[in-house]
Amino acid sequence: MNTTAQPSSTIQPPFNQFSGTRKTAIITGASSGIGLETAKELLARGYRVVANSRHISAAGMLNPREDLVLVDGDIADRVTAQRLIAAAIEMFGSIDLLVNNAGIFIAKPFTEYITEDFERIARTNLQGFFHVSQLAVTQMRQQKSGHVINITASLATQPIAGVPASLTNLTKGGLQSVIQALAIEFSGEGIRFNAISPGVVKTPMHPEESYEALKHLSPLKRLAEAAEIVAAILYLESASFINGEILHVDGGAHAGRW
């Protein structure tokens, strides 16, 4: 795992305080980038993990082990979400953390988007959140505990001239809003909802030759490492009184002009 940014060592032990068992995490988009690094780090910290992407088994990035279940499938399909939830409950008995990481980014001028672009982004970014979150929260309500973290995008609240991505604003902005709404709706049931809003992250989504140009999209003039986003996930997991928060991990891009 990339060790450029070391996650905090103060995270609380990965145990469900109500059941006394090890925590179980579901991670979407877990075959590469942020999702893959999150799965590796949570496993290293004692979590049981159910990891998903369209072809995660064939990707070969996560080795089979007793505390890891791989579920192939498009997270936009409710049947995939049902299989994720069933795997977590049948294999590990609980769902304590859901990281909605799967997402699609298409940068185009607004008038150049086609219907297929809209449908593709909406399916993954919105339907992918809705189905698995609804089912996971149903289980969390029975447990009276749980935590949902959405991975959104700094562009959702801080558009940048020269980076037209209105469908990102439409979908990721909606994910940030719904996290705050759900934090209020379920505040009395022991379930927390938070979001992490990254800037450009050094993942396979971006070819290496684009790094020089992309680093100028942050005031710190560099890309984030996937490990830095994982550190933010671990922080939100450990900070049990943080709820409804949009945590920006973008080098200050959200703060204004630079």
Residue frames as qw, qx, qy, qz and C-alpha x, y, z in Angstrom:
[[0.000, 0.886, 0.464, 0.000, 0.00, 0.00, 0.00],
 [0.328, 0.652, -0.062, 0.681, 1.16, 3.53, -0.67],
 [0.580, -0.537, -0.432, 0.434, 2.65, 4.88, 2.55],
 [0.261, 0.458, 0.030, 0.849, 3.07, 8.51, 1.53],
 [0.371, -0.470, 0.165, -0.784, 0.41, 9.50, 4.07],
 [0.263, -0.024, -0.925, 0.273, 0.16, 7.33, 7.16],
 [0.498, -0.585, -0.437, -0.467, -3.38, 6.91, 8.56],
 [0.326, -0.622, 0.407, -0.584, -3.82, 7.83, 12.19],
 [0.419, 0.074, -0.887, 0.180, -2.96, 5.09, 14.68],
 [0.181, -0.018, 0.587, -0.789, -5.61, 6.36, 17.11],
 [0.581, -0.113, -0.459, -0.663, -8.63, 4.85, 15.34],
 [0.669, -0.286, 0.458, -0.511, -10.91, 2.99, 17.70],
 [0.300, -0.155, 0.938, 0.084, -10.69, -0.82, 17.73],
 [0.408, 0.074, -0.558, -0.718, -12.71, -2.36, 14.86],
 [0.086, -0.233, -0.951, 0.186, -15.38, -3.89, 17.04],
 [0.350, -0.530, -0.430, -0.641, -19.12, -3.35, 17.04],
 [0.081, -0.291, 0.592, -0.747, -19.80, -2.01, 20.53],
 [0.719, -0.117, 0.128, -0.673, -23.25, -3.61, 20.60],
 [0.958, 0.089, -0.203, -0.181, -22.43, -7.11, 19.40],
 [0.590, -0.644, 0.476, 0.104, -18.81, -7.33, 20.54],
 [0.846, 0.205, 0.403, 0.283, -17.84, -8.80, 17.18],
 [0.380, -0.221, 0.364, 0.821, -15.41, -7.50, 14.58],
 [0.363, 0.632, 0.111, -0.676, -16.83, -4.81, 12.35],
 [0.585, 0.306, 0.666, 0.347, -17.90, -5.53, 8.79],
 [0.099, 0.616, -0.135, -0.770, -17.38, -3.04, 5.96],
 [0.653, 0.531, 0.514, 0.164, -18.88, -2.99, 2.47],
 [0.144, -0.606, 0.289, 0.727, -16.83, -1.12, -0.13],
 [0.697, 0.627, 0.349, -0.018, -17.97, -0.41, -3.69],
 [0.473, 0.848, -0.211, 0.114, -15.56, 0.31, -6.51],
 [0.635, -0.677, 0.372, 0.021, -12.95, -1.71, -4.64],
 [0.926, 0.199, 0.177, 0.266, -10.86, -3.17, -7.48],
 [0.579, 0.343, -0.005, 0.739, -8.58, -0.13, -7.85],
 [0.040, 0.606, -0.015, 0.794, -7.73, 3.31, -6.52],
 [0.311, -0.430, 0.393, -0.751, -9.39, 4.58, -3.36],
 [0.879, -0.186, -0.038, -0.438, -11.66, 1.55, -2.96],
 [0.867, 0.167, -0.426, 0.199, -8.81, -0.94, -3.22],
 [0.287, 0.391, -0.530, 0.696, -6.63, 0.95, -0.75],
 [0.538, -0.387, 0.230, -0.713, -9.58, 1.24, 1.64],
 [0.950, -0.092, -0.209, -0.212, -10.20, -2.51, 1.51],
 [0.713, 0.258, -0.497, 0.422, -6.54, -3.29, 2.17],
 [0.038, 0.420, -0.464, 0.779, -6.28, -0.89, 5.09],
 [0.695, -0.331, 0.126, -0.625, -9.51, -2.02, 6.75],
 [0.945, -0.001, -0.328, -0.012, -8.48, -5.66, 6.45],
 [0.523, 0.334, -0.514, 0.592, -5.12, -4.80, 8.00],
 [0.184, -0.353, 0.401, -0.825, -6.98, -3.16, 10.89],
 [0.135, 0.044, 0.922, -0.359, -9.17, -6.17, 11.63],
 [0.593, 0.288, 0.117, -0.743, -12.35, -5.44, 9.70],
 [0.525, 0.238, 0.798, 0.177, -14.20, -8.10, 7.73],
 [0.158, 0.475, -0.249, -0.829, -14.70, -6.73, 4.21],
 [0.599, 0.491, 0.630, 0.057, -17.20, -7.29, 1.42],
 [0.115, -0.512, 0.338, 0.781, -15.65, -5.71, -1.68],
 [0.597, 0.582, 0.548, -0.063, -17.43, -5.00, -4.94],
 [0.145, 0.543, -0.354, -0.747, -16.79, -3.90, -8.49],
 [0.774, 0.372, -0.159, -0.487, -18.05, -5.13, -11.84],
 [0.889, 0.265, -0.368, 0.062, -15.21, -7.65, -12.22],
 [0.321, -0.793, 0.455, -0.248, -13.45, -7.61, -8.87],
 [0.907, -0.204, 0.368, 0.021, -12.78, -11.36, -8.85],
 [0.818, 0.450, 0.134, 0.332, -10.97, -11.25, -12.17],
 [0.100, 0.948, -0.200, 0.224, -9.06, -8.08, -11.23],
 [0.870, 0.011, -0.347, 0.350, -6.85, -10.14, -8.90],
 [0.130, 0.657, -0.295, 0.681, -5.96, -7.18, -6.69],
 [0.543, -0.476, 0.431, -0.541, -7.34, -8.71, -3.47],
 [0.316, 0.215, -0.924, 0.002, -6.25, -12.19, -2.42],
 [0.707, -0.398, -0.451, -0.371, -8.90, -14.61, -1.08],
 [0.173, 0.188, -0.744, 0.618, -9.00, -14.87, 2.72],
 [0.221, -0.444, -0.860, 0.121, -11.56, -15.80, 5.37],
 [0.067, -0.633, -0.415, 0.650, -12.36, -12.20, 6.30],
 [0.133, 0.423, -0.319, -0.838, -12.87, -11.01, 2.71],
 [0.545, 0.449, 0.708, -0.014, -15.73, -11.64, 0.29],
 [0.035, -0.245, 0.435, 0.866, -15.61, -10.45, -3.33],
 [0.453, 0.563, 0.644, -0.250, -18.90, -9.69, -5.07],
 [0.216, 0.012, 0.544, 0.810, -18.89, -9.06, -8.80],
 [0.130, 0.681, 0.711, 0.115, -21.58, -6.93, -10.40],
 [0.098, 0.475, 0.163, 0.859, -22.78, -3.49, -11.39],
 [0.130, -0.261, -0.643, 0.709, -23.68, -1.62, -8.20],
 [0.322, 0.057, -0.122, -0.937, -26.35, 0.27, -10.14],
 [0.597, -0.156, -0.673, -0.407, -28.37, -2.96, -10.27],
 [0.605, -0.508, 0.260, -0.555, -30.43, -3.70, -7.17],
 [0.984, -0.061, -0.166, -0.039, -29.67, -7.40, -7.44],
 [0.602, 0.382, -0.435, 0.550, -25.96, -6.63, -6.97],
 [0.210, -0.527, 0.367, -0.737, -26.77, -4.55, -3.90],
 [0.867, -0.298, 0.024, -0.399, -28.88, -7.41, -2.55],
 [0.913, 0.130, -0.316, 0.224, -25.98, -9.83, -3.04],
 [0.283, 0.503, -0.446, 0.684, -23.62, -7.47, -1.21],
 [0.500, -0.468, 0.288, -0.670, -25.94, -7.17, 1.77],
 [0.963, -0.128, -0.099, -0.215, -26.63, -10.91, 1.85],
 [0.755, 0.305, -0.432, 0.388, -22.90, -11.71, 1.74],
 [0.033, 0.515, -0.461, 0.721, -22.15, -9.39, 4.65],
 [0.670, -0.358, 0.245, -0.602, -24.95, -10.73, 6.84],
 [0.980, 0.011, -0.148, -0.136, -24.56, -14.42, 5.96],
 [0.749, 0.317, -0.396, 0.427, -20.77, -14.47, 6.23],
 [0.334, 0.241, -0.444, 0.796, -20.13, -11.95, 8.99],
 [0.291, -0.548, -0.746, 0.243, -23.45, -11.18, 10.70],
 [0.103, -0.802, -0.280, 0.518, -23.46, -7.39, 10.51],
 [0.461, 0.608, 0.205, 0.613, -22.95, -4.27, 8.38],
 [0.447, -0.676, -0.251, 0.529, -21.08, -1.62, 10.34],
 [0.087, -0.632, 0.240, 0.732, -19.56, 0.54, 7.62],
 [0.651, 0.570, 0.467, 0.182, -20.59, 1.22, 4.03],
 [0.204, -0.551, 0.288, 0.756, -18.17, 3.13, 1.81],
 [0.617, 0.685, 0.385, -0.050, -19.94, 4.25, -1.36],
 [0.348, -0.569, 0.407, 0.624, -16.83, 4.73, -3.45],
 [0.483, 0.298, 0.688, 0.451, -17.91, 3.60, -6.94],
 [0.185, 0.813, 0.180, -0.522, -18.27, 6.57, -9.24],
 [0.619, 0.407, 0.431, 0.515, -17.89, 7.80, -12.81],
 [0.096, -0.740, 0.011, 0.665, -16.43, 11.11, -13.96],
 [0.542, 0.463, 0.495, 0.497, -16.95, 12.47, -17.48],
 [0.140, -0.609, -0.033, 0.780, -15.67, 15.99, -18.19],
 [0.304, 0.412, 0.614, 0.601, -17.48, 17.68, -21.09],
 [0.158, -0.036, -0.006, -0.987, -19.07, 21.03, -21.87],
 [0.446, 0.212, 0.638, -0.591, -22.70, 20.87, -20.76],
 [0.658, 0.490, -0.013, -0.571, -24.16, 20.99, -24.27],
 [0.433, 0.469, -0.736, -0.225, -21.92, 18.15, -25.46],
 [0.356, -0.108, 0.873, -0.317, -23.15, 15.53, -23.01],
 [0.487, -0.022, -0.658, -0.573, -25.26, 12.88, -24.66],
 [0.785, -0.349, -0.048, -0.509, -28.07, 10.83, -23.16],
 [0.899, 0.009, -0.407, 0.159, -25.76, 7.85, -22.72],
 [0.319, 0.362, -0.483, 0.731, -23.36, 9.98, -20.63],
 [0.442, -0.399, 0.213, -0.775, -26.18, 11.06, -18.35],
 [0.910, -0.190, -0.180, -0.322, -27.58, 7.56, -17.96],
 [0.778, 0.167, -0.489, 0.357, -24.16, 6.04, -17.27],
 [0.148, 0.350, -0.471, 0.796, -23.24, 8.61, -14.63],
 [0.585, -0.345, 0.110, -0.726, -26.67, 8.57, -13.00],
 [0.910, -0.098, -0.377, -0.144, -26.69, 4.78, -12.81],
 [0.699, 0.079, -0.508, 0.497, -23.36, 4.47, -11.03],
 [0.141, 0.268, -0.365, 0.880, -23.26, 7.68, -8.98],
 [0.482, -0.223, 0.163, -0.832, -26.92, 7.80, -7.93],
 [0.894, -0.105, -0.260, -0.350, -28.49, 4.36, -8.34],
 [0.683, 0.198, -0.610, 0.350, -25.29, 2.80, -7.05],
 [0.023, -0.251, 0.536, -0.806, -25.64, 4.84, -3.89],
 [0.613, -0.201, 0.029, -0.763, -29.39, 4.39, -3.50],
 [0.865, -0.061, -0.430, -0.252, -29.79, 0.62, -3.71],
 [0.665, 0.048, -0.619, 0.416, -26.92, -0.51, -1.50],
 [0.006, 0.246, -0.427, 0.870, -27.40, 2.31, 1.00],
 [0.656, -0.253, -0.072, -0.708, -31.10, 1.67, 1.42],
 [0.891, -0.099, -0.435, -0.082, -30.52, -2.03, 2.03],
 [0.525, 0.165, -0.565, 0.614, -27.51, -1.46, 4.30],
 [0.190, -0.303, 0.308, -0.881, -29.35, 1.09, 6.41],
 [0.794, -0.262, -0.260, -0.483, -32.24, -1.34, 6.82],
 [0.823, -0.074, -0.494, 0.270, -29.78, -3.76, 8.45],
 [0.291, 0.256, -0.409, 0.826, -28.10, -0.99, 10.46],
 [0.478, -0.421, 0.017, -0.771, -31.48, 0.00, 11.92],
 [0.890, -0.270, -0.340, -0.138, -31.88, -3.51, 13.28],
 [0.712, 0.038, -0.407, 0.571, -28.39, -3.28, 14.81],
 [0.263, -0.943, -0.195, 0.061, -29.04, 0.29, 16.05],
 [0.390, -0.701, 0.346, 0.487, -25.59, 1.22, 14.76],
 [0.728, 0.372, 0.416, 0.398, -23.73, 1.84, 11.52],
 [0.140, -0.706, 0.182, 0.670, -21.87, 4.36, 9.42],
 [0.669, 0.588, 0.395, 0.226, -22.26, 5.35, 5.76],
 [0.249, -0.637, 0.253, 0.685, -19.51, 7.30, 3.98],
 [0.660, 0.702, 0.265, 0.043, -19.95, 8.69, 0.46],
 [0.490, -0.270, 0.322, 0.764, -16.95, 9.55, -1.69],
 [0.367, 0.854, 0.326, -0.172, -17.98, 12.66, -3.60],
 [0.625, 0.340, 0.172, 0.681, -15.86, 15.33, -5.35],
 [0.262, -0.456, -0.162, 0.835, -14.50, 18.76, -4.53],
 [0.024, 0.107, 0.492, 0.864, -15.85, 19.98, -7.88],
 [0.176, -0.597, -0.773, -0.120, -19.38, 19.49, -6.53],
 [0.245, -0.875, -0.334, 0.252, -19.05, 22.66, -4.48],
 [0.218, -0.748, 0.274, 0.563, -16.00, 24.31, -6.07],
 [0.764, 0.576, 0.260, 0.130, -16.28, 24.31, -9.87],
 [0.455, -0.509, 0.341, 0.647, -13.05, 25.16, -11.67],
 [0.473, 0.759, -0.123, -0.431, -12.83, 27.20, -14.86],
 [0.325, 0.570, -0.713, -0.247, -11.62, 24.98, -17.67],
 [0.006, -0.047, 0.993, -0.109, -12.93, 21.79, -16.06],
 [0.594, -0.061, -0.135, -0.791, -16.52, 21.45, -17.29],
 [0.243, -0.018, -0.965, 0.095, -18.16, 18.63, -15.36],
 [0.459, -0.224, 0.077, -0.856, -21.76, 19.60, -14.71],
 [0.821, -0.172, -0.461, -0.290, -22.92, 15.98, -14.40],
 [0.522, 0.016, -0.649, 0.553, -20.43, 15.60, -11.55],
 [0.138, -0.145, 0.311, -0.929, -22.06, 18.60, -9.86],
 [0.666, -0.170, -0.265, -0.676, -25.51, 17.16, -10.50],
 [0.852, -0.149, -0.498, -0.067, -24.74, 13.72, -9.05],
 [0.572, 0.007, -0.547, 0.612, -21.97, 14.23, -6.50],
 [0.137, -0.274, 0.207, -0.929, -23.60, 17.40, -5.21],
 [0.733, -0.300, -0.264, -0.551, -26.76, 15.39, -4.67],
 [0.791, -0.108, -0.559, 0.222, -24.81, 12.75, -2.74],
 [0.268, 0.139, -0.458, 0.836, -23.43, 15.42, -0.42],
 [0.417, -0.282, 0.016, -0.864, -26.89, 16.85, 0.17],
 [0.815, -0.244, -0.408, -0.331, -28.51, 13.48, 0.86],
 [0.599, 0.022, -0.633, 0.491, -25.79, 12.59, 3.38],
 [0.027, -0.148, 0.382, -0.912, -26.76, 15.61, 5.45],
 [0.640, -0.204, -0.176, -0.719, -30.46, 14.82, 5.11],
 [0.827, -0.121, -0.546, -0.057, -29.95, 11.21, 6.20],
 [0.365, 0.148, -0.607, 0.690, -27.75, 12.27, 9.11],
 [0.340, -0.158, 0.268, -0.887, -30.78, 14.13, 10.47],
 [0.761, -0.089, -0.348, -0.541, -33.33, 11.48, 9.53],
 [0.870, -0.113, -0.476, 0.066, -31.49, 8.69, 11.35],
 [0.102, 0.610, -0.480, 0.622, -29.87, 10.72, 14.12],
 [0.615, -0.416, 0.383, -0.550, -31.88, 8.90, 16.78],
 [0.983, 0.051, -0.011, -0.178, -31.05, 5.38, 15.57],
 [0.684, -0.525, 0.435, 0.259, -27.30, 5.21, 16.07],
 [0.738, 0.361, 0.393, 0.413, -26.47, 5.51, 12.37],
 [0.160, -0.726, 0.140, 0.654, -24.05, 8.16, 11.09],
 [0.665, 0.618, 0.335, 0.251, -23.71, 9.56, 7.57],
 [0.238, -0.770, 0.234, 0.544, -20.67, 11.47, 6.31],
 [0.754, 0.632, 0.114, 0.134, -18.95, 12.26, 3.02],
 [0.529, -0.471, 0.312, 0.634, -15.41, 12.76, 1.84],
 [0.490, 0.853, 0.143, -0.106, -14.95, 15.29, -0.95],
 [0.694, -0.276, 0.327, 0.578, -11.59, 14.68, -2.67],
 [0.261, 0.767, -0.298, -0.506, -9.79, 16.76, -5.22],
 [0.761, 0.469, -0.422, -0.151, -7.84, 14.95, -7.94],
 [0.744, -0.465, 0.476, -0.060, -6.46, 11.69, -6.57],
 [0.186, 0.553, -0.767, -0.266, -3.55, 9.73, -8.03],
 [0.713, 0.064, 0.661, -0.224, -5.41, 6.64, -9.19],
 [0.402, 0.070, 0.773, 0.485, -5.69, 4.63, -12.44],
 [0.307, 0.797, 0.496, -0.157, -8.60, 6.94, -13.39],
 [0.165, 0.952, -0.151, -0.209, -5.99, 9.50, -14.47],
 [0.874, 0.337, -0.081, 0.341, -3.11, 8.61, -16.84],
 [0.652, -0.471, -0.052, 0.593, 0.32, 9.44, -15.45],
 [0.405, 0.232, 0.271, 0.842, 1.03, 11.86, -18.28],
 [0.156, -0.759, -0.372, -0.512, -1.84, 14.06, -17.05],
 [0.599, -0.550, -0.409, 0.413, -0.43, 14.52, -13.52],
 [0.375, -0.059, -0.010, 0.925, 1.56, 17.66, -14.34],
 [0.170, -0.383, -0.338, -0.843, -1.55, 19.46, -15.60],
 [0.572, -0.565, -0.552, -0.221, -3.86, 18.09, -12.92],
 [0.553, -0.296, -0.461, 0.628, -1.67, 19.15, -9.99],
 [0.074, 0.128, 0.000, 0.989, -2.57, 22.77, -10.73],
 [0.455, -0.508, -0.505, -0.530, -6.19, 22.04, -9.76],
 [0.662, -0.615, -0.381, 0.196, -5.13, 22.21, -6.09],
 [0.090, -0.964, 0.182, -0.170, -3.57, 25.11, -4.19],
 [0.674, -0.563, 0.457, 0.139, -0.96, 22.64, -2.90],
 [0.433, 0.688, -0.486, -0.321, 0.03, 21.94, -6.51],
 [0.031, 0.261, -0.963, -0.052, -0.06, 18.17, -6.27],
 [0.676, -0.192, -0.538, -0.465, -2.46, 15.26, -6.52],
 [0.655, -0.457, 0.422, -0.429, -3.78, 13.50, -3.44],
 [0.177, 0.246, -0.953, -0.023, -2.55, 10.00, -2.70],
 [0.652, -0.309, -0.576, -0.384, -5.19, 7.30, -2.27],
 [0.544, -0.198, -0.665, 0.472, -3.76, 6.70, 1.21],
 [0.009, 0.027, -0.265, 0.964, -4.71, 10.26, 2.17],
 [0.576, -0.214, -0.296, -0.731, -8.35, 9.59, 1.32],
 [0.715, -0.210, -0.665, 0.048, -8.20, 6.34, 3.30],
 [0.311, -0.026, -0.537, 0.784, -6.82, 8.30, 6.25],
 [0.325, -0.135, 0.038, -0.935, -9.91, 10.53, 6.10],
 [0.724, -0.212, -0.524, -0.395, -12.18, 7.46, 6.05],
 [0.620, -0.144, -0.662, 0.397, -10.42, 6.08, 9.12],
 [0.059, 0.074, -0.347, 0.933, -10.71, 9.44, 10.86],
 [0.537, -0.197, -0.159, -0.805, -14.47, 9.64, 10.28],
 [0.749, -0.183, -0.630, -0.093, -14.82, 6.05, 11.49],
 [0.514, -0.117, -0.602, 0.600, -13.02, 6.88, 14.73],
 [0.046, -0.058, 0.206, -0.976, -14.70, 10.26, 15.32],
 [0.065, -0.397, -0.915, -0.003, -18.00, 8.97, 16.67],
 [0.054, 0.684, 0.453, -0.570, -19.56, 12.42, 17.23],
 [0.079, 0.368, -0.407, -0.832, -19.07, 13.57, 13.62],
 [0.376, 0.449, 0.810, -0.011, -22.29, 13.23, 11.65],
 [0.357, 0.857, 0.367, -0.051, -23.52, 14.94, 8.48],
 [0.269, -0.754, 0.301, 0.518, -20.03, 16.20, 7.66],
 [0.757, 0.640, 0.021, 0.134, -18.58, 16.89, 4.20],
 [0.596, -0.630, 0.297, 0.399, -14.84, 16.45, 4.75],
 [0.568, 0.807, -0.154, -0.048, -12.81, 18.08, 1.97],
 [0.720, -0.386, 0.419, 0.396, -9.53, 16.39, 1.11],
 [0.610, 0.705, 0.272, 0.240, -8.51, 18.58, -1.80],
 [0.596, 0.027, -0.030, 0.802, -5.49, 20.58, -0.66],
 [0.060, -0.494, -0.255, 0.829, -7.70, 23.60, 0.00],
 [0.075, 0.202, 0.626, 0.750, -9.40, 23.80, -3.41],
 [0.186, -0.677, -0.699, -0.133, -12.81, 24.21, -1.79],
 [0.333, -0.572, -0.326, 0.675, -11.65, 27.31, 0.11],
 [0.239, 0.876, 0.127, -0.398, -11.84, 29.63, -2.89],
 [0.641, 0.750, -0.130, 0.098, -9.65, 31.04, -5.64],
 [0.694, -0.541, 0.285, 0.380, -5.92, 30.48, -5.73]]
